[in-house]
C-alpha cells in the first residue's frame, strides 16, 4: 500500500541499547528443565539479555537507544516533533513515551505509546511515515523497546527460554518525494487468533465486597508456539510479496531481509518460501532472543554499524506477533 504523499520520508539514523546482564542457555537450564542443545536446536537462541534491578525499567533502555541515535547525527532533541514508543511492556499502563520525551530533553515533541507487540516497530515506522509524508511533522523518533523478562513465567520452559530485553530507535525526517525511502507497506491483523499469544488480564474470583466490582491483574505470557509458527510462515511471505508487487519489484531486487527475531526456524522458513538466500537474512537472535518490538530496530542498527548495509540497498522489514498482527515495510537505504 502507498500513502498519499505530499513529500517523502527517510530514516536518518538508528540506535540501540541492551542490558548489561546476559543469561545463557546453560544458566537458564538451572532454572527450568532444559539444556543448551535443546534450546539452540529448536530456536537458534544461545543467550539473552535481562534488565535487572528494582529501579530499572523500559524507559532506561529506550532513553539510551534514543540518545545514541540523536548523538550519531548531532541532532538537538528539541528538533524532534513526535516520539512513538512501540512497546507491550511499559512501566506505566498510561504510557512510557512521555518519560522518554522528558529524559532526552525533547521539549517540543508530542509522545505516545503504540501497542502491537512484535509488530510494533513496523506499525510505528508506518505511522511516523504518514505524519512526515503528509507534512504534519519534520522529525520523528521511533523507539521499539520491550522488557518481557518481567512478564515471563520462569517455570514455563516453552516461553521463558525465548524472550530477552532490549531497545532500538530510529529517527525519521521529511524529505522531497524524490528522496523518499519508505517505499511501501502492508499491514494486517486477524484477531480470531489473538488467544495464541497473549498476556491476558485475569479477574479475581470474588468481587469487591461493597461494589460488586471484579478487579484483577495481568497474567504471564501465554503462547501456542505451533500456531504462531504456522501463522508466521504462511502470512509473512504473502505480506512481503504483496508489498514488493505494489512496487513492481522482484524478490531478486531485495538486498536484505530484516525479520522479527522470533525463532531461527521461522526466519529460515520465510526466506526459503521467498527463495531469498540465507546470506541476505540479518539475524542476531542467537545473542538476544526474542526482544519483541525491539528486535527489528536492534538487528537493523547492528547491521548498519557493521557496514553491511549500503546506500540504495533495498531492505525488507517484516514484523509478526500477538494480535495476531503482521506487517511489512520496504525501505531504500
Secondary structure as the mmCIF struct_conf table of DSSP 4:
data_model
#
loop_
_struct_conf.conf_type_id
_struct_conf.id
_struct_conf.beg_label_comp_id
_struct_conf.beg_label_asym_id
_struct_conf.beg_label_seq_id
_struct_conf.end_label_comp_id
_struct_conf.end_label_asym_id
_struct_conf.end_label_seq_id
BEND BEND1 UNK A 6 UNK A 7
STRN STRN1 UNK A 8 UNK A 18
BEND BEND2 UNK A 20 UNK A 20
STRN STRN2 UNK A 21 UNK A 24
HELX_RH_AL_P HELX_RH_AL_P1 UNK A 25 UNK A 28
TURN_TY1_P TURN_TY1_P1 UNK A 29 UNK A 31
BEND BEND3 UNK A 32 UNK A 33
HELX_RH_AL_P HELX_RH_AL_P2 UNK A 36 UNK A 43
STRN STRN3 UNK A 47 UNK A 50
BEND BEND4 UNK A 53 UNK A 53
TURN_TY1_P TURN_TY1_P2 UNK A 54 UNK A 55
HELX_RH_AL_P HELX_RH_AL_P3 UNK A 58 UNK A 72
TURN_TY1_P TURN_TY1_P3 UNK A 73 UNK A 74
HELX_RH_3T_P HELX_RH_3T_P1 UNK A 77 UNK A 79
STRN STRN4 UNK A 82 UNK A 86
BEND BEND5 UNK A 88 UNK A 88
BEND BEND6 UNK A 91 UNK A 92
TURN_TY1_P TURN_TY1_P4 UNK A 93 UNK A 94
BEND BEND7 UNK A 96 UNK A 96
HELX_RH_AL_P HELX_RH_AL_P4 UNK A 97 UNK A 104
TURN_TY1_P TURN_TY1_P5 UNK A 105 UNK A 105
TURN_TY1_P TURN_TY1_P6 UNK A 107 UNK A 108
STRN STRN5 UNK A 110 UNK A 114
HELX_RH_3T_P HELX_RH_3T_P2 UNK A 117 UNK A 119
HELX_RH_AL_P HELX_RH_AL_P5 UNK A 120 UNK A 133
TURN_TY1_P TURN_TY1_P7 UNK A 134 UNK A 135
BEND BEND8 UNK A 136 UNK A 136
BEND BEND9 UNK A 138 UNK A 138
STRN STRN6 UNK A 139 UNK A 147
HELX_RH_3T_P HELX_RH_3T_P3 UNK A 148 UNK A 151
BEND BEND10 UNK A 152 UNK A 152
TURN_TY1_P TURN_TY1_P8 UNK A 154 UNK A 155
HELX_RH_AL_P HELX_RH_AL_P6 UNK A 157 UNK A 160
TURN_TY1_P TURN_TY1_P9 UNK A 161 UNK A 162
STRN STRN7 UNK A 163 UNK A 163
STRN STRN8 UNK A 165 UNK A 175
HELX_RH_3T_P HELX_RH_3T_P4 UNK A 177 UNK A 179
STRN STRN9 UNK A 182 UNK A 189
HELX_RH_3T_P HELX_RH_3T_P5 UNK A 191 UNK A 196
STRN STRN10 UNK A 197 UNK A 198
STRN STRN11 UNK A 201 UNK A 203
BEND BEND11 UNK A 205 UNK A 206
TURN_TY1_P TURN_TY1_P10 UNK A 209 UNK A 211
STRN STRN12 UNK A 216 UNK A 218
STRN STRN13 UNK A 222 UNK A 223
HELX_RH_AL_P HELX_RH_AL_P7 UNK A 225 UNK A 246
TURN_TY1_P TURN_TY1_P11 UNK A 247 UNK A 248
HELX_RH_3T_P HELX_RH_3T_P6 UNK A 251 UNK A 253
STRN STRN14 UNK A 256 UNK A 259
BEND BEND12 UNK A 262 UNK A 262
HELX_RH_AL_P HELX_RH_AL_P8 UNK A 264 UNK A 274
TURN_TY1_P TURN_TY1_P12 UNK A 275 UNK A 275
HELX_RH_3T_P HELX_RH_3T_P7 UNK A 278 UNK A 280
STRN STRN15 UNK A 281 UNK A 281
HELX_RH_AL_P HELX_RH_AL_P9 UNK A 285 UNK A 288
STRN STRN16 UNK A 290 UNK A 290
HELX_RH_3T_P HELX_RH_3T_P8 UNK A 292 UNK A 294
HELX_RH_AL_P HELX_RH_AL_P10 UNK A 295 UNK A 305
TURN_TY1_P TURN_TY1_P13 UNK A 306 UNK A 307
TURN_TY1_P TURN_TY1_P14 UNK A 311 UNK A 312
STRN STRN17 UNK A 314 UNK A 321
TURN_TY1_P TURN_TY1_P15 UNK A 322 UNK A 324
STRN STRN18 UNK A 325 UNK A 332
#
